[in-house]
Amino acid sequence: MTDLSSLAWLSGFDREDQQEFAEELRQALALSMSLRDSEPLRTTIREWQVTASELDDPIRREVLTRPFHSEDFVDAGHNLDADGC
């Protein structure tokens, strides 16, 4: 089972994200109990921990949390190989 003894990694999230984590955790716990399988709970916790670790990096945090502006993105087109395929 996933160790929940230290939830310090949650401090990187704002209040809204912490509340979303709590709701997803509740749902995963209910599913795990009904299935008698801890995998949904472990998956939920693992996914949130991965996100928290990504947000620890200031550059990644900036990229992941800044507002989306469509003009910041362009179509990369298709990359053709030597045969034109």
C-alpha positions as CSV (number, residue, x, y, z in Angstrom):
1,M,0.0,0.0,0.0
2,T,1.2,3.5,-0.7
3,D,2.7,5.3,2.3
4,L,0.6,8.3,3.3
5,S,2.6,9.1,6.5
6,S,4.0,12.2,4.9
7,L,1.8,14.4,2.8
8,A,4.3,17.2,2.6
9,W,4.3,16.9,-1.2
10,L,0.8,18.3,-1.2
11,S,2.1,21.7,0.0
12,G,3.1,22.5,-3.6
13,F,-0.5,22.7,-4.6
14,D,-2.8,25.6,-4.1
15,R,-6.0,25.2,-2.0
16,E,-8.2,24.4,-5.0
17,D,-5.8,21.6,-6.1
18,Q,-5.6,20.2,-2.6
19,Q,-9.4,20.1,-2.4
20,E,-9.5,18.3,-5.8
21,F,-6.9,15.8,-4.5
22,A,-9.0,15.1,-1.4
23,E,-12.1,14.5,-3.6
24,E,-10.2,12.2,-6.0
25,L,-8.7,10.4,-3.0
26,R,-12.1,9.9,-1.5
27,Q,-13.4,8.5,-4.8
28,A,-10.4,6.2,-5.2
29,L,-10.8,4.9,-1.7
30,A,-14.5,4.1,-2.2
31,L,-13.7,2.3,-5.4
32,S,-10.8,0.4,-3.9
33,M,-13.0,-0.7,-1.0
34,S,-15.8,-1.8,-3.3
35,L,-13.4,-3.7,-5.5
36,R,-11.3,-5.0,-2.6
37,D,-8.3,-3.9,-4.6
38,S,-5.9,-1.1,-3.6
39,E,-4.8,-0.3,-7.2
40,P,-7.3,2.6,-7.8
41,L,-6.1,4.3,-4.6
42,R,-2.4,3.6,-5.3
43,T,-2.8,5.0,-8.9
44,T,-4.5,8.2,-7.7
45,I,-1.8,8.9,-5.1
46,R,1.0,8.1,-7.5
47,E,-0.4,10.3,-10.3
48,W,-0.7,13.3,-7.8
49,Q,2.8,12.7,-6.5
50,V,4.2,12.7,-10.0
51,T,2.4,16.0,-10.7
52,A,3.7,17.4,-7.4
53,S,7.3,16.5,-8.4
54,E,6.9,18.2,-11.8
55,L,5.7,21.3,-10.1
56,D,8.8,21.4,-7.8
57,D,10.8,22.5,-10.8
58,P,10.2,26.3,-11.3
59,I,10.5,26.1,-15.1
60,R,8.0,23.2,-15.4
61,R,5.7,24.9,-12.9
62,E,5.7,28.0,-15.2
63,V,5.0,26.0,-18.3
64,L,2.3,23.9,-16.6
65,T,0.4,26.6,-14.8
66,R,0.6,29.7,-17.1
67,P,-2.5,30.7,-18.9
68,F,-3.1,29.1,-22.3
69,H,-2.8,31.4,-25.3
70,S,-3.5,29.8,-28.7
71,E,-1.1,32.3,-30.4
72,D,1.7,30.8,-28.4
73,F,1.3,27.6,-30.4
74,V,1.7,26.9,-34.1
75,D,1.2,23.9,-36.3
76,A,4.5,22.0,-36.6
77,G,3.5,20.5,-39.9
78,H,4.6,17.1,-41.1
79,N,8.1,15.9,-41.0
80,L,8.9,14.0,-44.2
81,D,11.6,11.3,-44.4
82,A,14.1,11.1,-47.3
83,D,11.6,9.2,-49.5
84,G,9.0,12.0,-49.1
85,C,6.8,9.8,-46.9
